[in-house]
Amino acid sequence: MKLTDDMKTLDNYMGQYRRCVIERNALRSRKKTLLYEFNNPEQVSKKRKAAQESEEAESVSISVRVEKINKRINEQVKESEKVLLLIMDMIDFLPEHSSERLVIEHRYIDRYSWEKIEDYCYISRSQAIRYWKQALEILLEYPKVQKTLSDYRKEQKHNRIHKNPNSSHDSA
């Protein structure tokens, strides 16, 4: 069974939580690096040190950056929570205790790799993918899921247009 455009869009929609977690972890890593550099100035490259006017300026600069990162982390945590709830609401359309639901939960909530799903569920890769595709098909039967995906497509199109205002798009 080949993935339809709707299935691909649903997969992308459900993958939002994974992307939120990746972004949050990247921000935390950036914060950790900045704090390490601030607390271990002897480890920081001479080039970066030469760019700083004084120790005080570096201290202010680092603390301001860390504060900005903390703010972005908090925003990302809130966004992750919001997205997770939306995905869980969608998963609730699947029958409880079904193999399809189990695979979908592990894939999109637990963020398991296919290998981990195979090991955890004691199934082959092809079985896991078959359950995953069946779950996507089941979800796409629900009008609420269709409406959510329609809104998601519009949001994605809007974001693409505003990220690249010079792109050509039909106004008709």
Secondary structure, DSSP 8 states (H G I E B T S, - for coil): ----HHHHHHHHHHTHHHHHHHHHHHHHHHHHHHHHHHH-GGGS-HHHHHH-S-HHHHHHHHHHHHHHHHHHHHHHHHHHHHHHHHHHHHHTTS-TT-HHHHHHIIIIIS---HHHHHHHHT--HHHHHHHHHHHHHHHHTSHHHHHHHHHHHHHHHHHHHHH-TTS-----
